[in-house]
Amino acid sequence: MTPPKIFPLNLPYCEYGDPVVIGVLIKDFFPPGPVDVNWSKSGNITNFPPSLPEGGVLYIMTSRLSLEADKCPKDESVTCTVEHATNAPQSVDVPCIGPPPCKPKCCHHEPSLSLQRPSLEDLLLGSNASLTCTLSGLRSNEAASFTWDPTGEETPTQKPAEYDHHGCFRASSVLPVCAESWNSGQTFTCTATHPDFEGVLTATITKPPGIRPQVHLLPPPSEELALNELVSLTCLVRGFSPKDVLVRWLHGNEELPRDSYLVWDPLEEPEAGTTTYAVTSVLRVTAADWKQGHNFSCIVGHESPPVPWTQKTIDHNSGKPTHVNVSVIMSEADSTCY
């Protein structure tokens, strides 16, 4: 029997935020097992089984530990203890290796500034919304400076720089705005400065012109009805712009939970000319509910004028959907904008 020799292994990493990977090489031992490997810190451990090198008679194996970078700073070590039947447990300290200085090629993008519009849910289901200004393509995580015009009623919130996994950092500022200001067509401007570049970057945004969606509510196909099990109601929403849209379903007057139906992402329609979008939603209901005349409604929210919500209702008895335009269907927030 031959006791193992143990050697520390570590893998330098360049990408900020990547895990630290360290390990041990366990070699020149016999018999092949059992070998117990324990690490002083918890993480993602992979023990590769003992193997014989070509032409060799003594075994070799490795153990690898993957840790979040903050659990393994570059000036610390992690202890690995190896126990084999031939001798008492052996321990070795494996140094954590931090990232080398990031070379300019780590970030291939030039700094750029973009503005993200308010979410449609905030605009339609509440009174307050927010704009997000994002400065990306940064080579360092030094603080950026943002200014807004108009400044709004509330103080903007600046988020710390984040790594975007393309070798660059990005920073952002969030400006709370009143939904009425956005809906009125007001223009918002964000200006940013950063030590990575000279001068300023500016981005502007305003509510785009909208095209109202067409809503079609289709009854279950006869093939499904014949099975007398679950049947599908299909809500086809098309011809709208911009592409953000909300789809909700009602059973009678009760809103259904969102995990009870499917809504596909909007797709650009193939027609030439003005760019419009289409989306499909499917609600599965029991054949019994449908045949008993229960009514079901597809409600579509979009920011195009004149009213934000359209409701289509269908039931087995009428066979045809009824159309209703409604200015307010549901509200999840106080209607007052501060």
Buried (B, 14 or more C-beta within 10 A) or exposed (E): EBBBBBEBBBEEBEBBEBBBBBBBBBBBBBEBEEBEBEBEBEBEBEBEEBEEEEEEEBBBBBBBBBBEBEBBEEEEBBEBBBBBEEEEEBEBEBBBBBBEEBEEEBBEBEBBBBBBBBBBBBBBBBBBBBBBBBBBBBBEBEEBBBBBEEEBEBEBEBEEBBBBEBBBBBBBBBBBBBBEBBBEEBEBBBBBBBEBBEEEBEBEBBBEEBBBBBBBBBBBEEEBBEEEEEBBBBBBBBBBBBBBBBBBBBBEEEBBEEEEBEBEEBEEBEEEEEEBBBBBBBBBBEBEBBBEEBBBBBBBBBBBEEBBBBBBBBBBEEEEBEEEEEEEBEEEEEEEBE
